[in-house]
Structures are given as structure tokens and as C-alpha cells.
Amino acid sequence: MDMILAMRVYARVVERGSISQAAKDLHMGQSSVSETLTRLEKYLAVRLLMRNPRAITCTDYGMTFYNHSKIVLAAAAEAIRAVTPTEDRLAGTLRLSSPCCFGETVVPELLALLYAAYPLLKIDLTLNDAIVDPVTEGVDISLRLGKLANGIFIAHPLGQVERKLVASAEYLRNSEAITVPEQLRHHPFIRVKGIFDGGDLILYDEDGVVVHTRINTVVATTHWSSIYGLVKRGIGIGVLQAPACMKEISNGEMVELLPGYHIPAFDLHALTPPQKPVSPTINQVISFLKTTVPSLLAQYHASAINIRRG
């Protein structure tokens, strides 16, 4: 039998001194309450209650069982409360993964907001650029950029991360001006391995027309920070995610090249394992991400528009 339910019914009958009043409180039929009490006494093999037309009273065994039932019911309620997230309280550890550049530029601000909202939540953060499913990664939520591969996951769209073709102001002072895409092939290009491997850079003009132009790769690296460092030092040109370079573009250290063209943005998704039921913590954090991430990305988009207008 369901002992927790039986204890709850029994305790309410004792406290109300009436089967009918207990049934009303518990939204149960009187016959169901009576049947539960009968099965409980049969299961325990003791008489718990003395019934008469005027009142219901506890036997000695009944009072002992009532006192212990209250302890058990309180403990059960506390156990449920401890693992049930609320609007203002999440607890436990959330395992999160993110691509390196996004994880080093946007995620710190994102986690600061998450921590402010849920100070009891702990984060186990892993940074890697492999696009795999969260089950394989062993995480609760995986933030991923670009086209998703096949995998065991549920994808939650969070927006897009813009990319910028940039050079340092110093580099442009010492090189020929870049006014059309065809000129890019004459400049040293620094890129991440696995992106632009074919030697082509795809651009879209203001009318949405696709433009393919050749690039001259001089450095191919596995980490975005190498591109950032080399471009900033004037070694060549490259493509960076907007959050990694908008500050430098704003203060004049870097310049966005060919502002009449744009590089396709990366789609951003939060991937979660497909298990059901989904953890309340994961559900709550996904809702938080869907609200917060687009507004963070919009700040970088707005900065880019203001720079172009300036």
C-alpha cells in the first residue's frame, strides 16, 4: 500500500476527529477514507482508532503511530521542497558546456546574471568547440554554435551570433585599402581550423546576393584567441565572433572590413538530453537562457549598427 498516502489520511482523521471532515479536506470520498483506514490497520495488525457515533479517538498504538506519521510526512514534504525549483530558488549543480569563444566572451556575463537570479545554483562549466550531443559530453545543457550534427538531444534556439571580418587599425595604415571582396586574396588571412578550409570566404551584400572570394591563409589555428591576438598585432586579417571584437572596433583598435557585406551568423542553440521527465532545474535554466541570451546578443548587434552609423 501507499504508506505515505495512508499516513496523510490517518493524520488528518486524527486531527479533525471526523472521517467526513478529513475526506473534505483531502478531496476524497468518505468511503475511500474509511477503506484506507481499514487497510492500514489490517497492514499494521493493530487497532489505531476507536470509533463511536460522536467522535474518533486514538488507541495507544494509534497515538504512537500518529506521532511518527507526522515526522515522516514532514520529512517527505522537506525532501520534495529541497529538490523542487521555484522562481527564486534553484539549487544543486548544473553541468554546462560552451564553445570556447562564446564561453570566454558572453558566458561570464550570462553566468553572472544566472548567479544573481539563483545564488544557490552551482555551475560546472566545460569549454570545447566540438559539436556533439549533451549525452556524449556528459552535461545537462550544451551551448552550441553553427549547424547541428545528428545526435541524441533536444535543440532550443537562442538566437544568432554575428561574425565580423576585421583588421587592426595599424595593419590598415600599412597596407592597401580593402574596398571590394576581390582584394581580400592579397592579404594574409588568419582563421580557425575547420572554417574556410576550402580557401573561400562567403559574404552577402546588402541585397542578399552571395559573394564567394578567395582568401590567402597564412595561419590556421585551433583557438579563436590566436586569431584575436595576431589580428590585433597587425599580422593579418581574420573573422571573429562579434562579442570578441566589438569593444576593439568601438575604440578604434580594430576596423570592420567591407561594412557593406556581412558573413553569415552562427545559429546558437542550447542542447539538452532527451530524457523524460526533464529535470525542473534544466527546464528553469532553459527558460532563463531563452529570455536572457537574445538580449545579450542584441547588445552586440546594436553596437555594430551604431558603429556603422558613426
PEMOHU-V236272 format. One record per pair of residues at least 12 apart in sequence whose C-alpha atoms are under 6 Angstrom apart, sorted by sequence separation. I is the first residue (numbers start at 1). J is the second residue. D is the distance in whole Angstrom. If there is no record, write none. Layout:
[[I | J | D] [I | J | D]]
This chain:
[[201 | 213 | 5] [48 | 61 | 6] [200 | 213 | 6] [48 | 62 | 4] [200 | 214 | 5] [199 | 214 | 6] [200 | 215 | 6] [199 | 215 | 5] [133 | 151 | 5] [133 | 152 | 6] [133 | 153 | 6] [100 | 127 | 5] [189 | 216 | 5] [190 | 217 | 6] [193 | 220 | 5] [90 | 118 | 6] [96 | 124 | 6] [97 | 125 | 6] [99 | 127 | 6] [100 | 128 | 5] [188 | 216 | 5] [189 | 217 | 5] [192 | 220 | 5] [193 | 221 | 6] [89 | 118 | 6] [91 | 120 | 5] [92 | 121 | 5] [93 | 122 | 5] [94 | 123 | 5] [95 | 124 | 5] [96 | 125 | 5] [97 | 126 | 5] [98 | 127 | 5] [99 | 128 | 5] [185 | 214 | 5] [189 | 218 | 6] [190 | 219 | 5] [191 | 220 | 5] [192 | 221 | 5] [193 | 222 | 6] [91 | 121 | 4] [92 | 122 | 6] [93 | 123 | 6] [97 | 127 | 6] [99 | 129 | 5] [185 | 215 | 4] [188 | 218 | 6] [192 | 222 | 6] [90 | 121 | 6] [182 | 213 | 6] [185 | 216 | 5] [190 | 227 | 6] [17 | 56 | 5] [96 | 139 | 6] [95 | 139 | 5] [95 | 140 | 5] [96 | 141 | 5] [97 | 142 | 5] [98 | 143 | 5] [96 | 142 | 6] [189 | 236 | 6] [188 | 236 | 5] [189 | 237 | 5] [190 | 238 | 5] [189 | 238 | 6] [205 | 261 | 4] [204 | 261 | 5] [204 | 262 | 5] [203 | 262 | 6] [203 | 263 | 5] [7 | 69 | 6] [171 | 234 | 5] [167 | 231 | 6] [168 | 232 | 5] [170 | 234 | 6] [168 | 234 | 6] [167 | 237 | 5] [166 | 237 | 6] [166 | 238 | 6] [165 | 238 | 6] [165 | 239 | 4] [164 | 239 | 5] [164 | 240 | 5] [163 | 240 | 6] [163 | 241 | 4] [164 | 242 | 6] [162 | 241 | 6] [163 | 242 | 5] [162 | 242 | 5] [169 | 253 | 6] [168 | 253 | 6] [169 | 254 | 5] [168 | 254 | 4] [167 | 254 | 6] [168 | 255 | 6] [167 | 255 | 6] [166 | 255 | 6] [166 | 256 | 5] [165 | 256 | 6] [166 | 257 | 5] [165 | 257 | 6] [163 | 265 | 6] [162 | 265 | 4] [161 | 265 | 5] [160 | 265 | 6] [161 | 266 | 5] [160 | 266 | 5] [160 | 267 | 5] [160 | 268 | 5] [159 | 268 | 5] [158 | 268 | 5] [158 | 269 | 5] [157 | 269 | 4] [156 | 269 | 5] [155 | 269 | 6] [156 | 270 | 5] [155 | 270 | 6] [155 | 271 | 5] [154 | 271 | 6] [153 | 271 | 6] [154 | 272 | 5] [153 | 272 | 5] [146 | 266 | 5] [153 | 273 | 5] [154 | 274 | 6] [145 | 266 | 6] [146 | 267 | 5] [153 | 274 | 5] [145 | 267 | 6] [145 | 268 | 5] [144 | 268 | 6] [144 | 269 | 5] [143 | 269 | 6] [143 | 270 | 5] [142 | 270 | 6] [142 | 271 | 5] [141 | 271 | 6] [141 | 272 | 5] [158 | 290 | 6] [159 | 294 | 6] [135 | 273 | 6] [134 | 273 | 6]]
